[in-house]
Every structure is written in C-alpha cells, then in structure tokens.
C-alpha cells in the first residue's frame, strides 16, 4: 500500500497556513504531522520498513535542523575584519608617520613632565630612590637622626635626572628612523606599549651611551658627589661600608632616568591607543583608529 503523501507534504506545505513567527511553533506543527505519519505507518507497514522510516524522519524533528533545511537558520560564519586587513588600507608612510607622531607626542609629554623641578622627585612612579648598595647607610643615618643627609642625597640624584631629561628629546628623536613597515605593522597590532618596547629594545644601549655624559654633567651641577661624601663622612665612624664610586652613581642615575622616561612614554602611547580624544591629529586618528586601538 502506498504511503499517504498528503501527510508527508503537510510537513512542508501547511506552514503557509500557520504564518509562524518562531522556530518553536514551526517545530510543533512539524512534529504533529510526523506523529500522524508514524501512526499510519505502524498500522499499515512491517516493522523493518517502520524502522527505516523512523530513521529518515528523526532529523526533521529537531528545531535547529529544520530551520537550517528551510534556509532560515543562523549563519555560523562571520565576516569580522582582522587588524591586518584593516592595516592593509593604510599606506606605509601613514603607518610610519602615525607611529612617529605617537612617539614624538609621548616623548614631548614625558620630557615636559619629568624635565622640570620635582618632575622625578615628587612623582612616586619614577622617583629615584637610594641605591640598594647604600640602603644600609640610609638606615644608619636615619637611626642617628641624620635624615636630612639621606634626603639631600636622594634629592640631588633626582635633580640630576630632571636636568638631564630635556636633552633626551634630541637623542630620542633619532631612534625611530630605522623602523621598517613590518615593524610598524607589528607595533600597531601589538600591545598598548608595543611602540615603547620596540623603541627601548632597539635603542636603549645607544641611548645610555649618549645619555650618560649628560647625567654626569647634571650630577656635578646638582651636587650628587658632594652630597654623597657628606653622607658617607657622617656614617664612617659607625661601621665599615663599601664606598660607591661616583661613576657607579652616574650609571645608576642614568638607568633610573631612562626607566622613568620610558615609563612616561608608555603611558602616553597607551592613552593614544585607548582614548580617541588623545589622538590630536588627523593622522593619529586614522592610524590608531583603523586598528581599533
């Protein structure tokens, strides 16, 4: 006996009579039709044929599968544009130029904040502390109530860094000239301080060599050596302390000054990436806006 195709057809055709707006209603109607079909099959055909029919109809009873069969299921694919694809719309000159502007802006702001009186001394994030090798000396001085000697020494080191910092603008201005397009693309798709890290990684050795003489001169002007001698002269009677060479002090101040400088540059870079308001030129808006940073 032939299977009543009017029942099977009702699975697909009766939806025109229901005007269902949801997958649930459509699925319910489909399931009702399937039940009627299965009852008829049980009454009219053998068990093997019934099993085959059940296997063939089972997927139709799943709502998600039904919607997919009808072509109205949700698509699982997305058309999200990757940063690399967005970056392809920028010219090499725009990428390099945008990074140069970001770094220049960071350097300018860092120098302005640090290269003034109390720029280092009053900023806990960059303040240059007593060298670790002299912390026992500092402790002894404070025990002897000679806090002023310790404070004066710390102050002179920070004053030296403050005086040296304005000179860094010229030194840092040459540091990005060798940046390649590949470097620029990697930086723009990198972390919030990727440009600063690149800057530091590729130029810190040269920066130290050029910055160190500036710090040496500044330490002399700030009186770091004389403050150190006064401090050490006061504690010499209290025990034996290994003396610290003036050159070591200059190197220490240089390293700490560069640490502070790069920290402030990184803060500016992060701000430009995250805050559209900080992108004060059309080029910065175009480059960093394109990468969603």
N, C-alpha and C positions, 0 to 999 in steps of 0.2 A: 504493500500500500504506500502511496506517495506521501511524503511529509507535507503538511499544510503550509505552503509558502506564505500564505496570508499572515500566519502567526509570526514567521521569521521576519517578514517585511515590516511588521508593526514595530520592530525594534528600531528601524531607521526612519520610517515614514511618519509614525504617529507623533514624533516630536514637533511636526509642523502644527499639530492641533493643540500643543501644550504651551508653546511660547515660553519655555523655561528660561529663567534668567540665571540659574545656578547649576553647578555640576551635580549637586545633591538631588534636585528634582529630576534631572535627566537620568541620573543613575537609577533612581527609584522606579521610574517608568519603565526603563530598560529591564530592570530586574523582574518586574511584574510580568512582562511579556515573556521573559525567559522561563519563569516558573510555569506559565501556561503551556509553553512548548515542551518542557520536560515532562509535565503530567501527561500530555498527549503521547509522548514517546514511550513512557512507561506502560501505557495502556495498549500500544499498538506494535512495538518492535521488540526484538530479542535483547537480552542483557548485553552481549558484546557490542551490538550497534548502539545501545544506550550509553555504554562507557565511552565509545568513540565520540559520540555527540556531546557528552558532558565535557570531555577534554577540549573539544573545539570551542565550546561556548564559555568555558571558565574565564578566560582573559577579559571577555566583554563585560563581565560583572564588576570589574574594577573601575572605579570612577575616573582615576587619573589616566588609565589606559584608554578608556572610552573617549575622553576629551582629546587625547593625542590622535586617536583614529579619526576623529571628526575634524582634526586640524585646528583645534582651538585651545590646545594645551599651552602652558607657559614654555617659552623657549629657554633652554639651559645654556645657551651661548650668550656671551656679552661682547660688546664692541668697545670695551674700555681702551682708551688710548694710553699707551705707555709713555713715560717721560722721554724715552729715547726717540719715540715717534714725534712727540711734540718738539723736542730739541732739533729734529731734522728740519723744522721750518725756520730755524734761526741760522743766519749766516755765521761763518767762523769769526768774522770781525765783530758781529754782535755779541757772540758768546765771550770772546776775549775781552771786548770792551766793557761788557757788563761786569765781569769779574774784576777788571781793573778799577772800575768805578766803586765797586763794593769794598775792595781792599783799600783803595785810596780814602774812602769815606771812613772806614774803620781806623786806619792809621791817623787820619786827621782828628777824629774824635778822641782816640786813645792819647795822642800827644797833647791835645788840649786839656784833657782831664788829669793826666799824670805830670805833664811838664810845667807844673806851677807849684808854688809853695803849698805844702801839705797834700799835694797830689798823691804821693805814696804814703806819707806819714799818717794821714787821717783816714785812709781807706783800708779797712781791715782785710780786704780781699787781696791786696797787693803790698801791704806794709812789709818792709824788710826787717826781720827780727834779728836778735843777737845770733851770730853763727853758733852752730851746735858745739863747736870746739871751745867756745867761750861761755857756755851756759853755766858752768861751774863757777867761773869768775863772776858772772852776773849774780848768781845765788849768794856768793860770799859778800859781794858789795851790798846787796840788799839786807843781808844779815847784819852787816856793820852799819846799816842805815846810811849808806852812801848811794842811795837810789839815783841821785842827780848825775853821778858819773856814768852809771849804766844807761840812764835815759838820754844823756847827752851823746853818748856814743851811737846809740840806735838812731837818734835824730840826725846826726851827721851822715850816716850811711844813707838814710832816706833823702836827705837834702842833695847828696851827690847824685842819686838816681834821678831826682827831679830836675837837676841841672843838665844832666846828660840826655834826657829824653827828647827835647826838641831837636837835637841833632839827628835823632833816629829817622825823622821824616825823610831826609835826603837819602840815607842809607837804604831804607826800605823801599824807596821809590824805584830803585833799580832791580829789585828782587823778582819781579814777575815778568820781566822782558822775555825770558826764555820759555814761558808757558806755551805748550802746544795746544792744538784744537782738541786732541784726545784728552789731555789733562783737563781742559776746560769742561768738556762734556762729563768727565768722571766727577769733577768737583760739583757741578750743578746738580747731578743726580745723587750726590753723596749726602753725608750727614750735615747737621747745621753748622759745623765748624770745619768742614772739609777744606775750604779755601785757606783758612788759617793754618790748618795742619800741613797742607801742601807747602804753604809759604814757609813755615818753620822747618819742615823736613828738608827742603831744597836749599835753604839759605842761612840756617842758624849758625853754621860754622863760620861762614864769611861775615855774618852779622857780628858774631862775637869778636872776631879779629878786628873789625872796624869800630865796634862799639867800645871795646876795652880801653883804648887810649883816651877816648872821650871821658869815660868813667874815671880813669886815673887822674886826669886833669881836674875833674869835678871833685874827686875826693880830697885833693890837695886844697882846693878852694873852700870846700866845706869843713876842712879841719878834721877829717876822719883819723889821720895818723896821730895828730896831737891829742885828740880825744882818747884814742886807744892807749897812748903812752901814759896819759894821766890816769886812766882806769887801771892799767896794769901796775903802775907805780904804787897805787894805793893797796893792792892786794898782795904784792910780792912778799911782804913780811908774814902774811898769814899762811903761806904754804908755797910749794913749788908748782908753777903752772907752765905748761909748754907755751912758749911765745908763738904768736901767729905773725907770719911775715906780712909786710904791707902788700906785697904782690898777691898773696892769698886773699887778703881783704878786698883788693880791687877786683879780682876774679869773682869773688862771692857777690859783691855788689852788682857786677855786670850780669851775672847769671840771673839774679833776682830781679834786676831791672827788666831784662828781656822776658822773664816769666810774666811779670806784671803787664808789660806791653802787649804780649801775645794774648793774654787773658782778656784784655780790654778790646782788642781787635776781634777776638772770637765772639764777644758779647754783641758787638755791632753787626757782625755777619749774621748771627742768629736772629737778630732783630729784623734785618733786611729780608731774610728768608721767610720769617713768620708773620711779620706785620707789614701789610701793604702801605700803610701810612709812612713807614720808614724808607720806602722806595721813592726818593725825592726827585728822580729824573725819569724821563720817558724810557731811557734805555734800561734802567734798573727795573722799571715796571714791566717792560716787555720780556726781559731775560728771565727774571726770577718769577714773574707771573706765569710764564709759559711752562715752567717746570712745577708749578703749584707749590713753590717754596717761599 
